[in-house]
């Protein structure tokens, strides 16, 4: 099955332990919604999605979230 509007397979976004690779901002937004209960420390999909949104300027991290 594929998320047709995002052009990315659901299987790629569903597994927390697999880095999904390069994402568009729209794909990253969808991934963040799919992994609401995950943390960036434990979920590679959420970590990649957050990084993508920060790079695109669509998300600004609080100082407490910076390494």
PDBQT receptor file of N, H, CA, C and O in Angstrom, charges set to zero:
ATOM      1  N   UNK A   1       0.846  -1.187   0.000  1.00  0.00    +0.000 N 
ATOM      2  CA  UNK A   1       0.000   0.000   0.000  1.00  0.00    +0.000 C 
ATOM      3  C   UNK A   1       0.886   1.244   0.000  1.00  0.00    +0.000 C 
ATOM      4  O   UNK A   1       1.981   1.235   0.562  1.00  0.00    +0.000 OA
ATOM      5  N   UNK A   2       0.417   2.286  -0.619  1.00  0.00    +0.000 N 
ATOM      6  H   UNK A   2      -0.472   2.294  -1.075  1.00  0.00    +0.000 HD
ATOM      7  CA  UNK A   2       1.221   3.491  -0.748  1.00  0.00    +0.000 C 
ATOM      8  C   UNK A   2       0.410   4.713  -0.358  1.00  0.00    +0.000 C 
ATOM      9  O   UNK A   2      -0.788   4.785  -0.632  1.00  0.00    +0.000 OA
ATOM     10  N   UNK A   3       1.056   5.661   0.276  1.00  0.00    +0.000 N 
ATOM     11  H   UNK A   3       2.029   5.602   0.500  1.00  0.00    +0.000 HD
ATOM     12  CA  UNK A   3       0.433   6.951   0.546  1.00  0.00    +0.000 C 
ATOM     13  C   UNK A   3       0.568   7.749  -0.742  1.00  0.00    +0.000 C 
ATOM     14  O   UNK A   3       1.577   8.423  -0.952  1.00  0.00    +0.000 OA
ATOM     15  N   UNK A   4      -0.425   7.680  -1.593  1.00  0.00    +0.000 N 
ATOM     16  H   UNK A   4      -1.244   7.133  -1.422  1.00  0.00    +0.000 HD
ATOM     17  CA  UNK A   4      -0.292   8.233  -2.938  1.00  0.00    +0.000 C 
ATOM     18  C   UNK A   4       0.017   9.715  -2.958  1.00  0.00    +0.000 C 
ATOM     19  O   UNK A   4       0.804  10.169  -3.788  1.00  0.00    +0.000 OA
ATOM     20  N   UNK A   5      -0.582  10.472  -2.067  1.00  0.00    +0.000 N 
ATOM     21  H   UNK A   5      -1.222  10.102  -1.393  1.00  0.00    +0.000 HD
ATOM     22  CA  UNK A   5      -0.310  11.908  -2.088  1.00  0.00    +0.000 C 
ATOM     23  C   UNK A   5       1.099  12.223  -1.588  1.00  0.00    +0.000 C 
ATOM     24  O   UNK A   5       1.621  13.305  -1.855  1.00  0.00    +0.000 OA
ATOM     25  N   UNK A   6       1.714  11.294  -0.870  1.00  0.00    +0.000 N 
ATOM     26  H   UNK A   6       1.290  10.414  -0.653  1.00  0.00    +0.000 HD
ATOM     27  CA  UNK A   6       3.056  11.521  -0.342  1.00  0.00    +0.000 C 
ATOM     28  C   UNK A   6       4.129  10.776  -1.122  1.00  0.00    +0.000 C 
ATOM     29  O   UNK A   6       5.322  11.030  -0.953  1.00  0.00    +0.000 OA
ATOM     30  N   UNK A   7       3.690   9.843  -1.989  1.00  0.00    +0.000 N 
ATOM     31  H   UNK A   7       2.721   9.637  -2.126  1.00  0.00    +0.000 HD
ATOM     32  CA  UNK A   7       4.607   9.069  -2.803  1.00  0.00    +0.000 C 
ATOM     33  C   UNK A   7       5.643   8.323  -1.957  1.00  0.00    +0.000 C 
ATOM     34  O   UNK A   7       6.822   8.276  -2.308  1.00  0.00    +0.000 OA
ATOM     35  N   UNK A   8       5.192   7.740  -0.839  1.00  0.00    +0.000 N 
ATOM     36  H   UNK A   8       4.234   7.778  -0.554  1.00  0.00    +0.000 HD
ATOM     37  CA  UNK A   8       6.078   6.962   0.024  1.00  0.00    +0.000 C 
ATOM     38  C   UNK A   8       5.282   5.778   0.565  1.00  0.00    +0.000 C 
ATOM     39  O   UNK A   8       4.125   5.935   0.954  1.00  0.00    +0.000 OA
ATOM     40  N   UNK A   9       5.889   4.608   0.592  1.00  0.00    +0.000 N 
ATOM     41  H   UNK A   9       6.829   4.481   0.276  1.00  0.00    +0.000 HD
ATOM     42  CA  UNK A   9       5.215   3.419   1.082  1.00  0.00    +0.000 C 
ATOM     43  C   UNK A   9       4.970   3.511   2.587  1.00  0.00    +0.000 C 
ATOM     44  O   UNK A   9       5.813   4.014   3.330  1.00  0.00    +0.000 OA
ATOM     45  N   UNK A  10       3.824   3.027   3.024  1.00  0.00    +0.000 N 
ATOM     46  H   UNK A  10       3.139   2.619   2.420  1.00  0.00    +0.000 HD
ATOM     47  CA  UNK A  10       3.482   3.027   4.448  1.00  0.00    +0.000 C 
ATOM     48  C   UNK A  10       4.500   2.216   5.231  1.00  0.00    +0.000 C 
ATOM     49  O   UNK A  10       4.868   2.598   6.342  1.00  0.00    +0.000 OA
ATOM     50  N   UNK A  11       4.962   1.101   4.670  1.00  0.00    +0.000 N 
ATOM     51  H   UNK A  11       4.663   0.792   3.767  1.00  0.00    +0.000 HD
ATOM     52  CA  UNK A  11       5.928   0.252   5.367  1.00  0.00    +0.000 C 
ATOM     53  C   UNK A  11       7.194   1.021   5.732  1.00  0.00    +0.000 C 
ATOM     54  O   UNK A  11       7.799   0.766   6.773  1.00  0.00    +0.000 OA
ATOM     55  N   UNK A  12       7.591   1.948   4.888  1.00  0.00    +0.000 N 
ATOM     56  H   UNK A  12       7.099   2.154   4.042  1.00  0.00    +0.000 HD
ATOM     57  CA  UNK A  12       8.794   2.750   5.162  1.00  0.00    +0.000 C 
ATOM     58  C   UNK A  12       8.578   3.645   6.371  1.00  0.00    +0.000 C 
ATOM     59  O   UNK A  12       9.497   3.855   7.163  1.00  0.00    +0.000 OA
ATOM     60  N   UNK A  13       7.384   4.165   6.515  1.00  0.00    +0.000 N 
ATOM     61  H   UNK A  13       6.638   3.994   5.872  1.00  0.00    +0.000 HD
ATOM     62  CA  UNK A  13       7.093   5.075   7.626  1.00  0.00    +0.000 C 
ATOM     63  C   UNK A  13       6.627   4.367   8.892  1.00  0.00    +0.000 C 
ATOM     64  O   UNK A  13       6.573   4.988   9.954  1.00  0.00    +0.000 OA
ATOM     65  N   UNK A  14       6.291   3.096   8.805  1.00  0.00    +0.000 N 
ATOM     66  H   UNK A  14       6.335   2.592   7.942  1.00  0.00    +0.000 HD
ATOM     67  CA  UNK A  14       5.684   2.434   9.953  1.00  0.00    +0.000 C 
ATOM     68  C   UNK A  14       6.681   1.818  10.921  1.00  0.00    +0.000 C 
ATOM     69  O   UNK A  14       6.330   1.541  12.067  1.00  0.00    +0.000 OA
ATOM     70  N   UNK A  15       7.904   1.600  10.491  1.00  0.00    +0.000 N 
ATOM     71  H   UNK A  15       8.189   1.825   9.560  1.00  0.00    +0.000 HD
ATOM     72  CA  UNK A  15       8.879   0.916  11.338  1.00  0.00    +0.000 C 
ATOM     73  C   UNK A  15       9.795   1.907  12.046  1.00  0.00    +0.000 C 
ATOM     74  O   UNK A  15      10.599   2.593  11.414  1.00  0.00    +0.000 OA
ATOM     75  N   UNK A  16       9.661   1.968  13.352  1.00  0.00    +0.000 N 
ATOM     76  H   UNK A  16       9.008   1.411  13.865  1.00  0.00    +0.000 HD
ATOM     77  CA  UNK A  16      10.434   2.919  14.159  1.00  0.00    +0.000 C 
ATOM     78  C   UNK A  16      11.940   2.706  14.084  1.00  0.00    +0.000 C 
ATOM     79  O   UNK A  16      12.708   3.663  14.174  1.00  0.00    +0.000 OA
ATOM     80  N   UNK A  17      12.360   1.477  13.924  1.00  0.00    +0.000 N 
ATOM     81  H   UNK A  17      11.736   0.699  13.851  1.00  0.00    +0.000 HD
ATOM     82  CA  UNK A  17      13.786   1.159  13.978  1.00  0.00    +0.000 C 
ATOM     83  C   UNK A  17      14.512   1.312  12.657  1.00  0.00    +0.000 C 
ATOM     84  O   UNK A  17      15.715   1.068  12.573  1.00  0.00    +0.000 OA
ATOM     85  N   UNK A  18      13.779   1.720  11.612  1.00  0.00    +0.000 N 
ATOM     86  H   UNK A  18      12.801   1.918  11.680  1.00  0.00    +0.000 HD
ATOM     87  CA  UNK A  18      14.391   1.903  10.290  1.00  0.00    +0.000 C 
ATOM     88  C   UNK A  18      14.376   3.367   9.896  1.00  0.00    +0.000 C 
ATOM     89  O   UNK A  18      13.343   4.033   9.953  1.00  0.00    +0.000 OA
ATOM     90  N   UNK A  19      15.531   3.851   9.500  1.00  0.00    +0.000 N 
ATOM     91  H   UNK A  19      16.370   3.310   9.453  1.00  0.00    +0.000 HD
ATOM     92  CA  UNK A  19      15.615   5.221   9.001  1.00  0.00    +0.000 C 
ATOM     93  C   UNK A  19      14.969   5.246   7.619  1.00  0.00    +0.000 C 
ATOM     94  O   UNK A  19      15.403   4.520   6.725  1.00  0.00    +0.000 OA
ATOM     95  N   UNK A  20      13.936   6.073   7.428  1.00  0.00    +0.000 N 
ATOM     96  H   UNK A  20      13.583   6.664   8.154  1.00  0.00    +0.000 HD
ATOM     97  CA  UNK A  20      13.240   6.095   6.143  1.00  0.00    +0.000 C 
ATOM     98  C   UNK A  20      13.997   6.810   5.035  1.00  0.00    +0.000 C 
ATOM     99  O   UNK A  20      13.569   6.770   3.881  1.00  0.00    +0.000 OA
ATOM    100  N   UNK A  21      15.090   7.451   5.349  1.00  0.00    +0.000 N 
ATOM    101  H   UNK A  21      15.437   7.484   6.286  1.00  0.00    +0.000 HD
ATOM    102  CA  UNK A  21      15.850   8.174   4.335  1.00  0.00    +0.000 C 
ATOM    103  C   UNK A  21      15.297   9.574   4.121  1.00  0.00    +0.000 C 
ATOM    104  O   UNK A  21      14.528  10.086   4.934  1.00  0.00    +0.000 OA
ATOM    105  N   UNK A  22      15.698  10.173   3.029  1.00  0.00    +0.000 N 
ATOM    106  H   UNK A  22      16.324   9.756   2.369  1.00  0.00    +0.000 HD
ATOM    107  CA  UNK A  22      15.328  11.554   2.721  1.00  0.00    +0.000 C 
ATOM    108  C   UNK A  22      13.812  11.672   2.594  1.00  0.00    +0.000 C 
ATOM    109  O   UNK A  22      13.162  10.840   1.961  1.00  0.00    +0.000 OA
ATOM    110  N   UNK A  23      13.258  12.722   3.207  1.00  0.00    +0.000 N 
ATOM    111  H   UNK A  23      13.785  13.398   3.722  1.00  0.00    +0.000 HD
ATOM    112  CA  UNK A  23      11.817  12.978   3.169  1.00  0.00    +0.000 C 
ATOM    113  C   UNK A  23      11.555  14.396   2.701  1.00  0.00    +0.000 C 
ATOM    114  O   UNK A  23      12.383  15.291   2.871  1.00  0.00    +0.000 OA
ATOM    115  N   UNK A  24      10.388  14.580   2.110  1.00  0.00    +0.000 N 
ATOM    116  H   UNK A  24       9.715  13.853   1.972  1.00  0.00    +0.000 HD
ATOM    117  CA  UNK A  24       9.921  15.940   1.846  1.00  0.00    +0.000 C 
ATOM    118  C   UNK A  24       9.289  16.449   3.138  1.00  0.00    +0.000 C 
ATOM    119  O   UNK A  24       9.065  15.675   4.068  1.00  0.00    +0.000 OA
ATOM    120  N   UNK A  25       9.006  17.726   3.197  1.00  0.00    +0.000 N 
ATOM    121  H   UNK A  25       9.188  18.355   2.441  1.00  0.00    +0.000 HD
ATOM    122  CA  UNK A  25       8.354  18.288   4.378  1.00  0.00    +0.000 C 
ATOM    123  C   UNK A  25       6.982  17.659   4.581  1.00  0.00    +0.000 C 
ATOM    124  O   UNK A  25       6.577  17.427   5.720  1.00  0.00    +0.000 OA
ATOM    125  N   UNK A  26       6.264  17.380   3.506  1.00  0.00    +0.000 N 
ATOM    126  H   UNK A  26       6.593  17.569   2.581  1.00  0.00    +0.000 HD
ATOM    127  CA  UNK A  26       4.939  16.778   3.619  1.00  0.00    +0.000 C 
ATOM    128  C   UNK A  26       5.031  15.355   4.157  1.00  0.00    +0.000 C 
ATOM    129  O   UNK A  26       4.211  14.950   4.981  1.00  0.00    +0.000 OA
ATOM    130  N   UNK A  27       6.018  14.596   3.699  1.00  0.00    +0.000 N 
ATOM    131  H   UNK A  27       6.684  14.925   3.029  1.00  0.00    +0.000 HD
ATOM    132  CA  UNK A  27       6.221  13.245   4.204  1.00  0.00    +0.000 C 
ATOM    133  C   UNK A  27       6.611  13.283   5.678  1.00  0.00    +0.000 C 
ATOM    134  O   UNK A  27       6.154  12.461   6.472  1.00  0.00    +0.000 OA
ATOM    135  N   UNK A  28       7.452  14.236   6.032  1.00  0.00    +0.000 N 
ATOM    136  H   UNK A  28       7.823  14.904   5.387  1.00  0.00    +0.000 HD
ATOM    137  CA  UNK A  28       7.875  14.370   7.423  1.00  0.00    +0.000 C 
ATOM    138  C   UNK A  28       6.692  14.711   8.321  1.00  0.00    +0.000 C 
ATOM    139  O   UNK A  28       6.588  14.192   9.432  1.00  0.00    +0.000 OA
ATOM    140  N   UNK A  29       5.823  15.557   7.859  1.00  0.00    +0.000 N 
ATOM    141  H   UNK A  29       5.907  15.978   6.956  1.00  0.00    +0.000 HD
ATOM    142  CA  UNK A  29       4.638  15.920   8.633  1.00  0.00    +0.000 C 
ATOM    143  C   UNK A  29       3.763  14.685   8.861  1.00  0.00    +0.000 C 
ATOM    144  O   UNK A  29       3.283  14.463   9.972  1.00  0.00    +0.000 OA
ATOM    145  N   UNK A  30       3.557  13.891   7.825  1.00  0.00    +0.000 N 
ATOM    146  H   UNK A  30       3.947  14.071   6.922  1.00  0.00    +0.000 HD
ATOM    147  CA  UNK A  30       2.765  12.664   7.944  1.00  0.00    +0.000 C 
ATOM    148  C   UNK A  30       3.433  11.682   8.902  1.00  0.00    +0.000 C 
ATOM    149  O   UNK A  30       2.759  11.042   9.708  1.00  0.00    +0.000 OA
ATOM    150  N   UNK A  31       4.754  11.562   8.814  1.00  0.00    +0.000 N 
ATOM    151  H   UNK A  31       5.302  12.082   8.159  1.00  0.00    +0.000 HD
ATOM    152  CA  UNK A  31       5.488  10.660   9.706  1.00  0.00    +0.000 C 
ATOM    153  C   UNK A  31       5.357  11.094  11.155  1.00  0.00    +0.000 C 
ATOM    154  O   UNK A  31       5.199  10.252  12.039  1.00  0.00    +0.000 OA
ATOM    155  N   UNK A  32       5.419  12.392  11.410  1.00  0.00    +0.000 N 
ATOM    156  H   UNK A  32       5.547  13.075  10.691  1.00  0.00    +0.000 HD
ATOM    157  CA  UNK A  32       5.252  12.893  12.779  1.00  0.00    +0.000 C 
ATOM    158  C   UNK A  32       3.872  12.536  13.319  1.00  0.00    +0.000 C 
ATOM    159  O   UNK A  32       3.733  12.193  14.493  1.00  0.00    +0.000 OA
ATOM    160  N   UNK A  33       2.860  12.614  12.473  1.00  0.00    +0.000 N 
ATOM    161  H   UNK A  33       2.973  12.892  11.519  1.00  0.00    +0.000 HD
ATOM    162  CA  UNK A  33       1.507  12.254  12.902  1.00  0.00    +0.000 C 
ATOM    163  C   UNK A  33       1.379  10.759  13.153  1.00  0.00    +0.000 C 
ATOM    164  O   UNK A  33       0.718  10.346  14.106  1.00  0.00    +0.000 OA
ATOM    165  N   UNK A  34       2.006   9.944  12.307  1.00  0.00    +0.000 N 
ATOM    166  H   UNK A  34       2.543  10.281  11.534  1.00  0.00    +0.000 HD
ATOM    167  CA  UNK A  34       1.950   8.489  12.488  1.00  0.00    +0.000 C 
ATOM    168  C   UNK A  34       2.689   8.043  13.748  1.00  0.00    +0.000 C 
ATOM    169  O   UNK A  34       2.348   7.015  14.334  1.00  0.00    +0.000 OA
ATOM    170  N   UNK A  35       3.688   8.799  14.163  1.00  0.00    +0.000 N 
ATOM    171  H   UNK A  35       3.965   9.634  13.687  1.00  0.00    +0.000 HD
ATOM    172  CA  UNK A  35       4.521   8.414  15.307  1.00  0.00    +0.000 C 
ATOM    173  C   UNK A  35       4.352   9.378  16.490  1.00  0.00    +0.000 C 
ATOM    174  O   UNK A  35       5.320   9.729  17.164  1.00  0.00    +0.000 OA
ATOM    175  N   UNK A  36       3.129   9.789  16.720  1.00  0.00    +0.000 N 
ATOM    176  H   UNK A  36       2.343   9.504  16.172  1.00  0.00    +0.000 HD
ATOM    177  CA  UNK A  36       2.841  10.718  17.814  1.00  0.00    +0.000 C 
ATOM    178  C   UNK A  36       3.299  10.198  19.179  1.00  0.00    +0.000 C 
ATOM    179  O   UNK A  36       3.749  10.971  20.024  1.00  0.00    +0.000 OA
ATOM    180  N   UNK A  37       3.183   8.906  19.385  1.00  0.00    +0.000 N 
ATOM    181  H   UNK A  37       2.818   8.277  18.698  1.00  0.00    +0.000 HD
ATOM    182  CA  UNK A  37       3.522   8.328  20.687  1.00  0.00    +0.000 C 
ATOM    183  C   UNK A  37       5.003   7.989  20.831  1.00  0.00    +0.000 C 
ATOM    184  O   UNK A  37       5.432   7.519  21.885  1.00  0.00    +0.000 OA
ATOM    185  N   UNK A  38       5.774   8.220  19.795  1.00  0.00    +0.000 N 
ATOM    186  H   UNK A  38       5.425   8.601  18.938  1.00  0.00    +0.000 HD
ATOM    187  CA  UNK A  38       7.212   7.917  19.815  1.00  0.00    +0.000 C 
ATOM    188  C   UNK A  38       8.019   9.131  20.267  1.00  0.00    +0.000 C 
ATOM    189  O   UNK A  38       7.529  10.261  20.270  1.00  0.00    +0.000 OA
ATOM    190  N   UNK A  39       9.257   8.870  20.646  1.00  0.00    +0.000 N 
ATOM    191  H   UNK A  39       9.655   7.953  20.644  1.00  0.00    +0.000 HD
ATOM    192  CA  UNK A  39      10.190   9.951  20.948  1.00  0.00    +0.000 C 
ATOM    193  C   UNK A  39      11.304   9.934  19.903  1.00  0.00    +0.000 C 
ATOM    194  O   UNK A  39      11.548   8.909  19.265  1.00  0.00    +0.000 OA
ATOM    195  N   UNK A  40      11.967  11.055  19.734  1.00  0.00    +0.000 N 
ATOM    196  H   UNK A  40      11.768  11.887  20.252  1.00  0.00    +0.000 HD
ATOM    197  CA  UNK A  40      13.070  11.101  18.766  1.00  0.00    +0.000 C 
ATOM    198  C   UNK A  40      14.269  10.289  19.252  1.00  0.00    +0.000 C 
ATOM    199  O   UNK A  40      15.132   9.927  18.453  1.00  0.00    +0.000 OA
ATOM    200  N   UNK A  41      14.330  10.002  20.544  1.00  0.00    +0.000 N 
ATOM    201  H   UNK A  41      13.628  10.296  21.193  1.00  0.00    +0.000 HD
ATOM    202  CA  UNK A  41      15.428   9.197  21.073  1.00  0.00    +0.000 C 
ATOM    203  C   UNK A  41      15.271   7.726  20.684  1.00  0.00    +0.000 C 
ATOM    204  O   UNK A  41      16.269   7.024  20.524  1.00  0.00    +0.000 OA
ATOM    205  N   UNK A  42      14.037   7.252  20.530  1.00  0.00    +0.000 N 
ATOM    206  H   UNK A  42      13.226   7.823  20.660  1.00  0.00    +0.000 HD
ATOM    207  CA  UNK A  42      13.811   5.832  20.272  1.00  0.00    +0.000 C 
ATOM    208  C   UNK A  42      13.313   5.522  18.867  1.00  0.00    +0.000 C 
ATOM    209  O   UNK A  42      13.369   4.368  18.444  1.00  0.00    +0.000 OA
ATOM    210  N   UNK A  43      12.834   6.503  18.145  1.00  0.00    +0.000 N 
ATOM    211  H   UNK A  43      12.787   7.440  18.489  1.00  0.00    +0.000 HD
ATOM    212  CA  UNK A  43      12.197   6.271  16.843  1.00  0.00    +0.000 C 
ATOM    213  C   UNK A  43      12.970   6.986  15.733  1.00  0.00    +0.000 C 
ATOM    214  O   UNK A  43      13.034   8.215  15.700  1.00  0.00    +0.000 OA
ATOM    215  N   UNK A  44      13.550   6.205  14.833  1.00  0.00    +0.000 N 
ATOM    216  H   UNK A  44      13.498   5.206  14.860  1.00  0.00    +0.000 HD
ATOM    217  CA  UNK A  44      14.337   6.785  13.745  1.00  0.00    +0.000 C 
ATOM    218  C   UNK A  44      13.471   7.542  12.737  1.00  0.00    +0.000 C 
ATOM    219  O   UNK A  44      13.927   8.503  12.117  1.00  0.00    +0.000 OA
ATOM    220  N   UNK A  45      12.224   7.105  12.579  1.00  0.00    +0.000 N 
ATOM    221  H   UNK A  45      11.854   6.324  13.083  1.00  0.00    +0.000 HD
ATOM    222  CA  UNK A  45      11.326   7.794  11.653  1.00  0.00    +0.000 C 
ATOM    223  C   UNK A  45      11.003   9.181  12.192  1.00  0.00    +0.000 C 
ATOM    224  O   UNK A  45      11.077  10.167  11.457  1.00  0.00    +0.000 OA
ATOM    225  N   UNK A  46      10.649   9.263  13.459  1.00  0.00    +0.000 N 
ATOM    226  H   UNK A  46      10.589   8.462  14.056  1.00  0.00    +0.000 HD
ATOM    227  CA  UNK A  46      10.325  10.559  14.060  1.00  0.00    +0.000 C 
ATOM    228  C   UNK A  46      11.561  11.470  14.085  1.00  0.00    +0.000 C 
ATOM    229  O   UNK A  46      11.458  12.674  13.850  1.00  0.00    +0.000 OA
ATOM    230  N   UNK A  47      12.721  10.884  14.371  1.00  0.00    +0.000 N 
ATOM    231  H   UNK A  47      12.805   9.906  14.562  1.00  0.00    +0.000 HD
ATOM    232  CA  UNK A  47      13.968  11.660  14.401  1.00  0.00    +0.000 C 
ATOM    233  C   UNK A  47      14.250  12.273  13.025  1.00  0.00    +0.000 C 
ATOM    234  O   UNK A  47      14.574  13.456  12.925  1.00  0.00    +0.000 OA
ATOM    235  N   UNK A  48      14.125  11.466  11.967  1.00  0.00    +0.000 N 
ATOM    236  H   UNK A  48      13.861  10.505  12.048  1.00  0.00    +0.000 HD
ATOM    237  CA  UNK A  48      14.364  11.954  10.601  1.00  0.00    +0.000 C 
ATOM    238  C   UNK A  48      13.325  13.008  10.222  1.00  0.00    +0.000 C 
ATOM    239  O   UNK A  48      13.652  14.028   9.615  1.00  0.00    +0.000 OA
ATOM    240  N   UNK A  49      12.063  12.745  10.589  1.00  0.00    +0.000 N 
ATOM    241  H   UNK A  49      11.797  11.917  11.082  1.00  0.00    +0.000 HD
ATOM    242  CA  UNK A  49      10.991  13.683  10.256  1.00  0.00    +0.000 C 
ATOM    243  C   UNK A  49      11.218  15.028  10.945  1.00  0.00    +0.000 C 
ATOM    244  O   UNK A  49      11.068  16.080  10.323  1.00  0.00    +0.000 OA
ATOM    245  N   UNK A  50      11.576  14.994  12.211  1.00  0.00    +0.000 N 
ATOM    246  H   UNK A  50      11.698  14.140  12.716  1.00  0.00    +0.000 HD
ATOM    247  CA  UNK A  50      11.823  16.249  12.933  1.00  0.00    +0.000 C 
ATOM    248  C   UNK A  50      12.997  17.001  12.319  1.00  0.00    +0.000 C 
ATOM    249  O   UNK A  50      12.927  18.217  12.139  1.00  0.00    +0.000 OA
ATOM    250  N   UNK A  51      14.061  16.299  12.001  1.00  0.00    +0.000 N 
ATOM    251  H   UNK A  51      14.118  15.312  12.148  1.00  0.00    +0.000 HD
ATOM    252  CA  UNK A  51      15.222  16.943  11.384  1.00  0.00    +0.000 C 
ATOM    253  C   UNK A  51      14.842  17.581  10.057  1.00  0.00    +0.000 C 
ATOM    254  O   UNK A  51      15.284  18.687   9.747  1.00  0.00    +0.000 OA
ATOM    255  N   UNK A  52      14.035  16.895   9.281  1.00  0.00    +0.000 N 
ATOM    256  H   UNK A  52      13.676  15.996   9.532  1.00  0.00    +0.000 HD
ATOM    257  CA  UNK A  52      13.583  17.435   7.993  1.00  0.00    +0.000 C 
ATOM    258  C   UNK A  52      12.784  18.713   8.196  1.00  0.00    +0.000 C 
ATOM    259  O   UNK A  52      13.008  19.706   7.503  1.00  0.00    +0.000 OA
ATOM    260  N   UNK A  53      11.860  18.692   9.136  1.00  0.00    +0.000 N 
ATOM    261  H   UNK A  53      11.678  17.886   9.699  1.00  0.00    +0.000 HD
ATOM    262  CA  UNK A  53      11.023  19.872   9.375  1.00  0.00    +0.000 C 
ATOM    263  C   UNK A  53      11.839  21.045   9.914  1.00  0.00    +0.000 C 
ATOM    264  O   UNK A  53      11.563  22.198   9.583  1.00  0.00    +0.000 OA
ATOM    265  N   UNK A  54      12.831  20.757  10.734  1.00  0.00    +0.000 N 
ATOM    266  H   UNK A  54      13.055  19.820  11.003  1.00  0.00    +0.000 HD
ATOM    267  CA  UNK A  54      13.706  21.820  11.249  1.00  0.00    +0.000 C 
ATOM    268  C   UNK A  54      14.533  22.411  10.105  1.00  0.00    +0.000 C 
ATOM    269  O   UNK A  54      14.654  23.630   9.993  1.00  0.00    +0.000 OA
ATOM    270  N   UNK A  55      15.100  21.548   9.257  1.00  0.00    +0.000 N 
ATOM    271  H   UNK A  55      15.001  20.557   9.348  1.00  0.00    +0.000 HD
ATOM    272  CA  UNK A  55      15.899  22.020   8.114  1.00  0.00    +0.000 C 
ATOM    273  C   UNK A  55      15.076  22.872   7.152  1.00  0.00    +0.000 C 
ATOM    274  O   UNK A  55      15.582  23.832   6.570  1.00  0.00    +0.000 OA
ATOM    275  N   UNK A  56      13.817  22.516   6.993  1.00  0.00    +0.000 N 
ATOM    276  H   UNK A  56      13.406  21.736   7.466  1.00  0.00    +0.000 HD
ATOM    277  CA  UNK A  56      12.926  23.249   6.083  1.00  0.00    +0.000 C 
ATOM    278  C   UNK A  56      12.376  24.531   6.728  1.00  0.00    +0.000 C 
ATOM    279  O   UNK A  56      11.698  25.315   6.065  1.00  0.00    +0.000 OA
ATOM    280  N   UNK A  57      12.664  24.741   8.003  1.00  0.00    +0.000 N 
ATOM    281  H   UNK A  57      13.215  24.105   8.542  1.00  0.00    +0.000 HD
ATOM    282  CA  UNK A  57      12.173  25.928   8.700  1.00  0.00    +0.000 C 
ATOM    283  C   UNK A  57      10.706  25.830   9.094  1.00  0.00    +0.000 C 
ATOM    284  O   UNK A  57      10.079  26.838   9.418  1.00  0.00    +0.000 OA
ATOM    285  N   UNK A  58      10.158  24.623   9.069  1.00  0.00    +0.000 N 
ATOM    286  H   UNK A  58      10.667  23.803   8.806  1.00  0.00    +0.000 HD
ATOM    287  CA  UNK A  58       8.748  24.427   9.432  1.00  0.00    +0.000 C 
ATOM    288  C   UNK A  58       8.570  24.085  10.896  1.00  0.00    +0.000 C 
ATOM    289  O   UNK A  58       7.445  24.010  11.390  1.00  0.00    +0.000 OA
ATOM    290  N   UNK A  59       9.676  23.877  11.591  1.00  0.00    +0.000 N 
ATOM    291  H   UNK A  59      10.590  23.938  11.190  1.00  0.00    +0.000 HD
ATOM    292  CA  UNK A  59       9.641  23.534  13.014  1.00  0.00    +0.000 C 
ATOM    293  C   UNK A  59      10.831  24.214  13.672  1.00  0.00    +0.000 C 
ATOM    294  O   UNK A  59      11.958  24.128  13.183  1.00  0.00    +0.000 OA
ATOM    295  N   UNK A  60      10.576  24.881  14.769  1.00  0.00    +0.000 N 
ATOM    296  H   UNK A  60       9.660  24.952  15.166  1.00  0.00    +0.000 HD
ATOM    297  CA  UNK A  60      11.650  25.511  15.535  1.00  0.00    +0.000 C 
ATOM    298  C   UNK A  60      11.691  24.833  16.882  1.00  0.00    +0.000 C 
ATOM    299  O   UNK A  60      10.697  24.806  17.607  1.00  0.00    +0.000 OA
ATOM    300  N   UNK A  61      12.852  24.281  17.220  1.00  0.00    +0.000 N 
ATOM    301  H   UNK A  61      13.660  24.303  16.631  1.00  0.00    +0.000 HD
ATOM    302  CA  UNK A  61      12.985  23.546  18.460  1.00  0.00    +0.000 C 
ATOM    303  C   UNK A  61      13.195  24.477  19.649  1.00  0.00    +0.000 C 
ATOM    304  O   UNK A  61      13.848  25.515  19.543  1.00  0.00    +0.000 OA
ATOM    305  N   UNK A  62      12.639  24.087  20.753  1.00  0.00    +0.000 N 
ATOM    306  H   UNK A  62      12.108  23.244  20.839  1.00  0.00    +0.000 HD
ATOM    307  CA  UNK A  62      12.863  24.761  22.021  1.00  0.00    +0.000 C 
ATOM    308  C   UNK A  62      14.319  24.506  22.422  1.00  0.00    +0.000 C 
ATOM    309  O   UNK A  62      14.886  23.476  22.059  1.00  0.00    +0.000 OA
ATOM    310  N   UNK A  63      14.913  25.413  23.149  1.00  0.00    +0.000 N 
ATOM    311  H   UNK A  63      14.452  26.250  23.444  1.00  0.00    +0.000 HD
ATOM    312  CA  UNK A  63      16.312  25.258  23.574  1.00  0.00    +0.000 C 
ATOM    313  C   UNK A  63      16.536  23.955  24.311  1.00  0.00    +0.000 C 
ATOM    314  O   UNK A  63      17.619  23.377  24.218  1.00  0.00    +0.000 OA
ATOM    315  N   UNK A  64      15.531  23.473  25.048  1.00  0.00    +0.000 N 
ATOM    316  H   UNK A  64      14.651  23.942  25.123  1.00  0.00    +0.000 HD
ATOM    317  CA  UNK A  64      15.660  22.230  25.798  1.00  0.00    +0.000 C 
ATOM    318  C   UNK A  64      15.795  21.018  24.896  1.00  0.00    +0.000 C 
ATOM    319  O   UNK A  64      16.292  19.984  25.342  1.00  0.00    +0.000 OA
ATOM    320  N   UNK A  65      15.369  21.108  23.639  1.00  0.00    +0.000 N 
ATOM    321  H   UNK A  65      14.966  21.948  23.277  1.00  0.00    +0.000 HD
ATOM    322  CA  UNK A  65      15.431  19.983  22.712  1.00  0.00    +0.000 C 
ATOM    323  C   UNK A  65      16.733  19.948  21.925  1.00  0.00    +0.000 C 
ATOM    324  O   UNK A  65      17.002  18.975  21.220  1.00  0.00    +0.000 OA
ATOM    325  N   UNK A  66      17.537  20.987  22.033  1.00  0.00    +0.000 N 
ATOM    326  H   UNK A  66      17.319  21.777  22.605  1.00  0.00    +0.000 HD
ATOM    327  CA  UNK A  66      18.803  21.036  21.307  1.00  0.00    +0.000 C 
ATOM    328  C   UNK A  66      19.855  20.226  22.017  1.00  0.00    +0.000 C 
ATOM    329  O   UNK A  66      19.896  20.218  23.247  1.00  0.00    +0.000 OA
ATOM    330  N   UNK A  67      20.735  19.524  21.257  1.00  0.00    +0.000 N 
ATOM    331  H   UNK A  67      20.702  19.531  20.257  1.00  0.00    +0.000 HD
ATOM    332  CA  UNK A  67      21.779  18.688  21.895  1.00  0.00    +0.000 C 
ATOM    333  C   UNK A  67      22.821  19.507  22.601  1.00  0.00    +0.000 C 
ATOM    334  O   UNK A  67      23.754  18.951  23.180  1.00  0.00    +0.000 OA
TER     335      UNK A  67
